[in-house]
Each structure stands twice: as structure tokens, then as C-alpha cells.
Amino acid sequence: MTQDIGNVAVAQGFEMLSTALANKQQKMEGQMAMQLLQGAAQPAAPSPVGNLGNNIDIKV
């Protein structure tokens, strides 16, 4: 009987460890996904300074 209780306690310990490791892995994957998305984001084009080059007339 006491051996059965010990086996249940060990099984629950392994289950908790497995849950903690899975949670940690999910957090790391989420961080990696966010880093990938941030790295892929295109920076906004800077607005032109002054009037030079804003108006270009092309005649064909």
C-alpha cells in the first residue's frame, strides 16, 4: 500500500515537471516568434526634407 502511494507521488512529480517544461518551451517559442516578427517588420520610410525632389515632371 505504501509503495502504491509512493508510486503515485512520483508519477505526479513527473507530471508537474513535464507541465513546467512544456510551459517554459511555449514561452520560449512565443519569444522567438515575436523576435522573428519584429525583425521582419519594415521600418517606415523617412519623410522627405525640404522641397527638393518632391515634384518631378516627366514628359513622354
MARTIDREN-732793 format. One record per atom (N, C-alpha, C): atom name; residue in three letters; x, y, z. Coordinates in steps of 0.2 Angstrom, whole numbers. Example, Ala and Ser with C-alpha at 12.3 -4.5 7.8 and 13.67 -1.06 7.14 Angstrom:
% MARTIDREN-732793
<atom><atome>N</atome><residu>ALA</residu><X>66</X><Y>-28</Y><Z>39</Z></atom>
<atom><atome>CA</atome><residu>ALA</residu><X>62</X><Y>-22</Y><Z>39</Z></atom>
<atom><atome>C</atome><residu>ALA</residu><X>66</X><Y>-16</Y><Z>39</Z></atom>
<atom><atome>N</atome><residu>SER</residu><X>64</X><Y>-11</Y><Z>35</Z></atom>
<atom><atome>CA</atome><residu>SER</residu><X>68</X><Y>-5</Y><Z>36</Z></atom>
<atom><atome>C</atome><residu>SER</residu><X>64</X><Y>0</Y><Z>39</Z></atom>
***
This chain:
% MARTIDREN-732793
<atom><atome>N</atome><residu>MET</residu><X>4</X><Y>-6</Y><Z>0</Z></atom>
<atom><atome>CA</atome><residu>MET</residu><X>0</X><Y>0</Y><Z>0</Z></atom>
<atom><atome>C</atome><residu>MET</residu><X>4</X><Y>6</Y><Z>0</Z></atom>
<atom><atome>N</atome><residu>THR</residu><X>9</X><Y>6</Y><Z>4</Z></atom>
<atom><atome>CA</atome><residu>THR</residu><X>14</X><Y>12</Y><Z>5</Z></atom>
<atom><atome>C</atome><residu>THR</residu><X>18</X><Y>13</Y><Z>-2</Z></atom>
<atom><atome>N</atome><residu>GLN</residu><X>19</X><Y>7</Y><Z>-5</Z></atom>
<atom><atome>CA</atome><residu>GLN</residu><X>23</X><Y>8</Y><Z>-11</Z></atom>
<atom><atome>C</atome><residu>GLN</residu><X>19</X><Y>11</Y><Z>-17</Z></atom>
<atom><atome>N</atome><residu>ASP</residu><X>12</X><Y>9</Y><Z>-17</Z></atom>
<atom><atome>CA</atome><residu>ASP</residu><X>7</X><Y>12</Y><Z>-22</Z></atom>
<atom><atome>C</atome><residu>ASP</residu><X>7</X><Y>20</Y><Z>-21</Z></atom>
<atom><atome>N</atome><residu>ILE</residu><X>7</X><Y>22</Y><Z>-14</Z></atom>
<atom><atome>CA</atome><residu>ILE</residu><X>6</X><Y>29</Y><Z>-13</Z></atom>
<atom><atome>C</atome><residu>ILE</residu><X>13</X><Y>33</Y><Z>-15</Z></atom>
<atom><atome>N</atome><residu>GLY</residu><X>18</X><Y>29</Y><Z>-14</Z></atom>
<atom><atome>CA</atome><residu>GLY</residu><X>25</X><Y>32</Y><Z>-17</Z></atom>
<atom><atome>C</atome><residu>GLY</residu><X>25</X><Y>32</Y><Z>-24</Z></atom>
<atom><atome>N</atome><residu>ASN</residu><X>23</X><Y>27</Y><Z>-28</Z></atom>
<atom><atome>CA</atome><residu>ASN</residu><X>22</X><Y>27</Y><Z>-35</Z></atom>
<atom><atome>C</atome><residu>ASN</residu><X>18</X><Y>33</Y><Z>-38</Z></atom>
<atom><atome>N</atome><residu>VAL</residu><X>12</X><Y>34</Y><Z>-34</Z></atom>
<atom><atome>CA</atome><residu>VAL</residu><X>8</X><Y>39</Y><Z>-36</Z></atom>
<atom><atome>C</atome><residu>VAL</residu><X>11</X><Y>46</Y><Z>-36</Z></atom>
<atom><atome>N</atome><residu>ALA</residu><X>15</X><Y>47</Y><Z>-30</Z></atom>
<atom><atome>CA</atome><residu>ALA</residu><X>18</X><Y>53</Y><Z>-29</Z></atom>
<atom><atome>C</atome><residu>ALA</residu><X>24</X><Y>55</Y><Z>-34</Z></atom>
<atom><atome>N</atome><residu>VAL</residu><X>27</X><Y>49</Y><Z>-36</Z></atom>
<atom><atome>CA</atome><residu>VAL</residu><X>32</X><Y>50</Y><Z>-41</Z></atom>
<atom><atome>C</atome><residu>VAL</residu><X>29</X><Y>52</Y><Z>-47</Z></atom>
<atom><atome>N</atome><residu>ALA</residu><X>24</X><Y>48</Y><Z>-49</Z></atom>
<atom><atome>CA</atome><residu>ALA</residu><X>21</X><Y>50</Y><Z>-56</Z></atom>
<atom><atome>C</atome><residu>ALA</residu><X>18</X><Y>57</Y><Z>-56</Z></atom>
<atom><atome>N</atome><residu>GLN</residu><X>15</X><Y>59</Y><Z>-50</Z></atom>
<atom><atome>CA</atome><residu>GLN</residu><X>13</X><Y>66</Y><Z>-50</Z></atom>
<atom><atome>C</atome><residu>GLN</residu><X>19</X><Y>71</Y><Z>-51</Z></atom>
<atom><atome>N</atome><residu>GLY</residu><X>24</X><Y>70</Y><Z>-48</Z></atom>
<atom><atome>CA</atome><residu>GLY</residu><X>30</X><Y>74</Y><Z>-48</Z></atom>
<atom><atome>C</atome><residu>GLY</residu><X>33</X><Y>74</Y><Z>-55</Z></atom>
<atom><atome>N</atome><residu>PHE</residu><X>33</X><Y>69</Y><Z>-59</Z></atom>
<atom><atome>CA</atome><residu>PHE</residu><X>35</X><Y>69</Y><Z>-66</Z></atom>
<atom><atome>C</atome><residu>PHE</residu><X>30</X><Y>73</Y><Z>-70</Z></atom>
<atom><atome>N</atome><residu>GLU</residu><X>24</X><Y>72</Y><Z>-68</Z></atom>
<atom><atome>CA</atome><residu>GLU</residu><X>18</X><Y>76</Y><Z>-72</Z></atom>
<atom><atome>C</atome><residu>GLU</residu><X>19</X><Y>83</Y><Z>-71</Z></atom>
<atom><atome>N</atome><residu>MET</residu><X>21</X><Y>85</Y><Z>-65</Z></atom>
<atom><atome>CA</atome><residu>MET</residu><X>22</X><Y>93</Y><Z>-64</Z></atom>
<atom><atome>C</atome><residu>MET</residu><X>28</X><Y>95</Y><Z>-67</Z></atom>
<atom><atome>N</atome><residu>LEU</residu><X>33</X><Y>91</Y><Z>-67</Z></atom>
<atom><atome>CA</atome><residu>LEU</residu><X>39</X><Y>93</Y><Z>-71</Z></atom>
<atom><atome>C</atome><residu>LEU</residu><X>38</X><Y>93</Y><Z>-78</Z></atom>
<atom><atome>N</atome><residu>SER</residu><X>35</X><Y>89</Y><Z>-81</Z></atom>
<atom><atome>CA</atome><residu>SER</residu><X>33</X><Y>89</Y><Z>-88</Z></atom>
<atom><atome>C</atome><residu>SER</residu><X>29</X><Y>95</Y><Z>-90</Z></atom>
<atom><atome>N</atome><residu>THR</residu><X>24</X><Y>97</Y><Z>-86</Z></atom>
<atom><atome>CA</atome><residu>THR</residu><X>20</X><Y>103</Y><Z>-87</Z></atom>
<atom><atome>C</atome><residu>THR</residu><X>24</X><Y>109</Y><Z>-87</Z></atom>
<atom><atome>N</atome><residu>ALA</residu><X>29</X><Y>109</Y><Z>-82</Z></atom>
<atom><atome>CA</atome><residu>ALA</residu><X>33</X><Y>115</Y><Z>-81</Z></atom>
<atom><atome>C</atome><residu>ALA</residu><X>38</X><Y>116</Y><Z>-87</Z></atom>
<atom><atome>N</atome><residu>LEU</residu><X>40</X><Y>110</Y><Z>-90</Z></atom>
<atom><atome>CA</atome><residu>LEU</residu><X>45</X><Y>111</Y><Z>-95</Z></atom>
<atom><atome>C</atome><residu>LEU</residu><X>41</X><Y>113</Y><Z>-102</Z></atom>
<atom><atome>N</atome><residu>ALA</residu><X>35</X><Y>110</Y><Z>-102</Z></atom>
<atom><atome>CA</atome><residu>ALA</residu><X>31</X><Y>112</Y><Z>-108</Z></atom>
<atom><atome>C</atome><residu>ALA</residu><X>29</X><Y>119</Y><Z>-108</Z></atom>
<atom><atome>N</atome><residu>ASN</residu><X>27</X><Y>122</Y><Z>-102</Z></atom>
<atom><atome>CA</atome><residu>ASN</residu><X>26</X><Y>129</Y><Z>-101</Z></atom>
<atom><atome>C</atome><residu>ASN</residu><X>32</X><Y>133</Y><Z>-103</Z></atom>
<atom><atome>N</atome><residu>LYS</residu><X>38</X><Y>131</Y><Z>-101</Z></atom>
<atom><atome>CA</atome><residu>LYS</residu><X>44</X><Y>135</Y><Z>-102</Z></atom>
<atom><atome>C</atome><residu>LYS</residu><X>45</X><Y>135</Y><Z>-110</Z></atom>
<atom><atome>N</atome><residu>GLN</residu><X>44</X><Y>129</Y><Z>-113</Z></atom>
<atom><atome>CA</atome><residu>GLN</residu><X>45</X><Y>129</Y><Z>-120</Z></atom>
<atom><atome>C</atome><residu>GLN</residu><X>41</X><Y>133</Y><Z>-124</Z></atom>
<atom><atome>N</atome><residu>GLN</residu><X>34</X><Y>133</Y><Z>-122</Z></atom>
<atom><atome>CA</atome><residu>GLN</residu><X>29</X><Y>138</Y><Z>-125</Z></atom>
<atom><atome>C</atome><residu>GLN</residu><X>31</X><Y>145</Y><Z>-125</Z></atom>
<atom><atome>N</atome><residu>LYS</residu><X>34</X><Y>147</Y><Z>-119</Z></atom>
<atom><atome>CA</atome><residu>LYS</residu><X>36</X><Y>154</Y><Z>-118</Z></atom>
<atom><atome>C</atome><residu>LYS</residu><X>42</X><Y>156</Y><Z>-123</Z></atom>
<atom><atome>N</atome><residu>MET</residu><X>46</X><Y>151</Y><Z>-123</Z></atom>
<atom><atome>CA</atome><residu>MET</residu><X>52</X><Y>152</Y><Z>-127</Z></atom>
<atom><atome>C</atome><residu>MET</residu><X>50</X><Y>153</Y><Z>-135</Z></atom>
<atom><atome>N</atome><residu>GLU</residu><X>46</X><Y>148</Y><Z>-137</Z></atom>
<atom><atome>CA</atome><residu>GLU</residu><X>44</X><Y>148</Y><Z>-144</Z></atom>
<atom><atome>C</atome><residu>GLU</residu><X>40</X><Y>155</Y><Z>-145</Z></atom>
<atom><atome>N</atome><residu>GLY</residu><X>36</X><Y>157</Y><Z>-140</Z></atom>
<atom><atome>CA</atome><residu>GLY</residu><X>32</X><Y>164</Y><Z>-141</Z></atom>
<atom><atome>C</atome><residu>GLY</residu><X>37</X><Y>169</Y><Z>-142</Z></atom>
<atom><atome>N</atome><residu>GLN</residu><X>42</X><Y>169</Y><Z>-138</Z></atom>
<atom><atome>CA</atome><residu>GLN</residu><X>48</X><Y>175</Y><Z>-138</Z></atom>
<atom><atome>C</atome><residu>GLN</residu><X>51</X><Y>174</Y><Z>-145</Z></atom>
<atom><atome>N</atome><residu>MET</residu><X>53</X><Y>168</Y><Z>-147</Z></atom>
<atom><atome>CA</atome><residu>MET</residu><X>56</X><Y>168</Y><Z>-154</Z></atom>
<atom><atome>C</atome><residu>MET</residu><X>52</X><Y>170</Y><Z>-159</Z></atom>
<atom><atome>N</atome><residu>ALA</residu><X>45</X><Y>169</Y><Z>-159</Z></atom>
<atom><atome>CA</atome><residu>ALA</residu><X>41</X><Y>171</Y><Z>-164</Z></atom>
<atom><atome>C</atome><residu>ALA</residu><X>40</X><Y>179</Y><Z>-164</Z></atom>
<atom><atome>N</atome><residu>MET</residu><X>40</X><Y>182</Y><Z>-158</Z></atom>
<atom><atome>CA</atome><residu>MET</residu><X>40</X><Y>189</Y><Z>-158</Z></atom>
<atom><atome>C</atome><residu>MET</residu><X>46</X><Y>192</Y><Z>-161</Z></atom>
<atom><atome>N</atome><residu>GLN</residu><X>52</X><Y>189</Y><Z>-159</Z></atom>
<atom><atome>CA</atome><residu>GLN</residu><X>58</X><Y>192</Y><Z>-162</Z></atom>
<atom><atome>C</atome><residu>GLN</residu><X>58</X><Y>191</Y><Z>-169</Z></atom>
<atom><atome>N</atome><residu>LEU</residu><X>56</X><Y>186</Y><Z>-172</Z></atom>
<atom><atome>CA</atome><residu>LEU</residu><X>55</X><Y>185</Y><Z>-179</Z></atom>
<atom><atome>C</atome><residu>LEU</residu><X>51</X><Y>190</Y><Z>-182</Z></atom>
<atom><atome>N</atome><residu>LEU</residu><X>45</X><Y>191</Y><Z>-180</Z></atom>
<atom><atome>CA</atome><residu>LEU</residu><X>40</X><Y>196</Y><Z>-182</Z></atom>
<atom><atome>C</atome><residu>LEU</residu><X>43</X><Y>203</Y><Z>-182</Z></atom>
<atom><atome>N</atome><residu>GLN</residu><X>47</X><Y>205</Y><Z>-176</Z></atom>
<atom><atome>CA</atome><residu>GLN</residu><X>50</X><Y>211</Y><Z>-176</Z></atom>
<atom><atome>C</atome><residu>GLN</residu><X>55</X><Y>212</Y><Z>-181</Z></atom>
<atom><atome>N</atome><residu>GLY</residu><X>59</X><Y>207</Y><Z>-182</Z></atom>
<atom><atome>CA</atome><residu>GLY</residu><X>64</X><Y>208</Y><Z>-187</Z></atom>
<atom><atome>C</atome><residu>GLY</residu><X>62</X><Y>208</Y><Z>-194</Z></atom>
<atom><atome>N</atome><residu>ALA</residu><X>56</X><Y>205</Y><Z>-195</Z></atom>
<atom><atome>CA</atome><residu>ALA</residu><X>53</X><Y>206</Y><Z>-202</Z></atom>
<atom><atome>C</atome><residu>ALA</residu><X>50</X><Y>212</Y><Z>-203</Z></atom>
<atom><atome>N</atome><residu>ALA</residu><X>48</X><Y>216</Y><Z>-198</Z></atom>
<atom><atome>CA</atome><residu>ALA</residu><X>44</X><Y>222</Y><Z>-199</Z></atom>
<atom><atome>C</atome><residu>ALA</residu><X>48</X><Y>227</Y><Z>-203</Z></atom>
<atom><atome>N</atome><residu>GLN</residu><X>46</X><Y>230</Y><Z>-208</Z></atom>
<atom><atome>CA</atome><residu>GLN</residu><X>49</X><Y>235</Y><Z>-212</Z></atom>
<atom><atome>C</atome><residu>GLN</residu><X>49</X><Y>242</Y><Z>-209</Z></atom>
<atom><atome>N</atome><residu>PRO</residu><X>54</X><Y>245</Y><Z>-208</Z></atom>
<atom><atome>CA</atome><residu>PRO</residu><X>54</X><Y>252</Y><Z>-205</Z></atom>
<atom><atome>C</atome><residu>PRO</residu><X>50</X><Y>257</Y><Z>-210</Z></atom>
<atom><atome>N</atome><residu>ALA</residu><X>47</X><Y>262</Y><Z>-207</Z></atom>
<atom><atome>CA</atome><residu>ALA</residu><X>44</X><Y>267</Y><Z>-211</Z></atom>
<atom><atome>C</atome><residu>ALA</residu><X>49</X><Y>271</Y><Z>-215</Z></atom>
<atom><atome>N</atome><residu>ALA</residu><X>47</X><Y>273</Y><Z>-221</Z></atom>
<atom><atome>CA</atome><residu>ALA</residu><X>51</X><Y>277</Y><Z>-225</Z></atom>
<atom><atome>C</atome><residu>ALA</residu><X>51</X><Y>284</Y><Z>-222</Z></atom>
<atom><atome>N</atome><residu>PRO</residu><X>57</X><Y>287</Y><Z>-222</Z></atom>
<atom><atome>CA</atome><residu>PRO</residu><X>58</X><Y>293</Y><Z>-219</Z></atom>
<atom><atome>C</atome><residu>PRO</residu><X>54</X><Y>298</Y><Z>-224</Z></atom>
<atom><atome>N</atome><residu>SER</residu><X>51</X><Y>303</Y><Z>-221</Z></atom>
<atom><atome>CA</atome><residu>SER</residu><X>48</X><Y>308</Y><Z>-225</Z></atom>
<atom><atome>C</atome><residu>SER</residu><X>53</X><Y>313</Y><Z>-228</Z></atom>
<atom><atome>N</atome><residu>PRO</residu><X>52</X><Y>316</Y><Z>-234</Z></atom>
<atom><atome>CA</atome><residu>PRO</residu><X>57</X><Y>320</Y><Z>-237</Z></atom>
<atom><atome>C</atome><residu>PRO</residu><X>58</X><Y>326</Y><Z>-233</Z></atom>
<atom><atome>N</atome><residu>VAL</residu><X>64</X><Y>329</Y><Z>-234</Z></atom>
<atom><atome>CA</atome><residu>VAL</residu><X>66</X><Y>335</Y><Z>-230</Z></atom>
<atom><atome>C</atome><residu>VAL</residu><X>66</X><Y>341</Y><Z>-235</Z></atom>
<atom><atome>N</atome><residu>GLY</residu><X>62</X><Y>346</Y><Z>-235</Z></atom>
<atom><atome>CA</atome><residu>GLY</residu><X>63</X><Y>352</Y><Z>-239</Z></atom>
<atom><atome>C</atome><residu>GLY</residu><X>58</X><Y>350</Y><Z>-245</Z></atom>
<atom><atome>N</atome><residu>ASN</residu><X>59</X><Y>355</Y><Z>-250</Z></atom>
<atom><atome>CA</atome><residu>ASN</residu><X>55</X><Y>354</Y><Z>-256</Z></atom>
<atom><atome>C</atome><residu>ASN</residu><X>59</X><Y>351</Y><Z>-262</Z></atom>
<atom><atome>N</atome><residu>LEU</residu><X>65</X><Y>350</Y><Z>-262</Z></atom>
<atom><atome>CA</atome><residu>LEU</residu><X>69</X><Y>347</Y><Z>-267</Z></atom>
<atom><atome>C</atome><residu>LEU</residu><X>68</X><Y>340</Y><Z>-269</Z></atom>
<atom><atome>N</atome><residu>GLY</residu><X>65</X><Y>338</Y><Z>-275</Z></atom>
<atom><atome>CA</atome><residu>GLY</residu><X>64</X><Y>332</Y><Z>-277</Z></atom>
<atom><atome>C</atome><residu>GLY</residu><X>57</X><Y>329</Y><Z>-275</Z></atom>
<atom><atome>N</atome><residu>ASN</residu><X>53</X><Y>334</Y><Z>-272</Z></atom>
<atom><atome>CA</atome><residu>ASN</residu><X>46</X><Y>332</Y><Z>-271</Z></atom>
<atom><atome>C</atome><residu>ASN</residu><X>42</X><Y>331</Y><Z>-277</Z></atom>
<atom><atome>N</atome><residu>ASN</residu><X>43</X><Y>336</Y><Z>-282</Z></atom>
<atom><atome>CA</atome><residu>ASN</residu><X>39</X><Y>336</Y><Z>-288</Z></atom>
<atom><atome>C</atome><residu>ASN</residu><X>43</X><Y>335</Y><Z>-294</Z></atom>
<atom><atome>N</atome><residu>ILE</residu><X>42</X><Y>330</Y><Z>-298</Z></atom>
<atom><atome>CA</atome><residu>ILE</residu><X>46</X><Y>328</Y><Z>-303</Z></atom>
<atom><atome>C</atome><residu>ILE</residu><X>41</X><Y>328</Y><Z>-309</Z></atom>
<atom><atome>N</atome><residu>ASP</residu><X>43</X><Y>332</Y><Z>-314</Z></atom>
<atom><atome>CA</atome><residu>ASP</residu><X>39</X><Y>332</Y><Z>-321</Z></atom>
<atom><atome>C</atome><residu>ASP</residu><X>42</X><Y>328</Y><Z>-326</Z></atom>
<atom><atome>N</atome><residu>ILE</residu><X>38</X><Y>323</Y><Z>-328</Z></atom>
<atom><atome>CA</atome><residu>ILE</residu><X>41</X><Y>318</Y><Z>-333</Z></atom>
<atom><atome>C</atome><residu>ILE</residu><X>36</X><Y>319</Y><Z>-339</Z></atom>
<atom><atome>N</atome><residu>LYS</residu><X>39</X><Y>321</Y><Z>-345</Z></atom>
<atom><atome>CA</atome><residu>LYS</residu><X>35</X><Y>321</Y><Z>-351</Z></atom>
<atom><atome>C</atome><residu>LYS</residu><X>38</X><Y>316</Y><Z>-356</Z></atom>
<atom><atome>N</atome><residu>VAL</residu><X>33</X><Y>313</Y><Z>-359</Z></atom>
<atom><atome>CA</atome><residu>VAL</residu><X>35</X><Y>307</Y><Z>-364</Z></atom>
<atom><atome>C</atome><residu>VAL</residu><X>32</X><Y>309</Y><Z>-371</Z></atom>
***
